[in-house]
Amino acid sequence: MEYVHNWTTTTDFGLEQFNGYYVTGSYVLSGEQRPYDKRAAYARRIKPTGKYGAWEVFTRFGKKI
């Protein structure tokens, strides 16, 4: 999840504000877990353990406010 707020100076309207957000979610259907690297604050890639790889369902919703 992330929220962004930005101030931008334009030639036509002066100081403009833009903001928006997005929410991301995923679920690994094949049972593996996505390792989380605390040092880098990042979720690493899934390493498949099965014959057919790792299956994941992913969705993202975003909106400019």
Secondary structure, 3 states (H helix, E strand, C coil): CEEEEEEEEECCCEEEEEEEEEEEEEEECCCCCCCEECCCCEECCCCCCCCCCCCEEEEEEEEEC
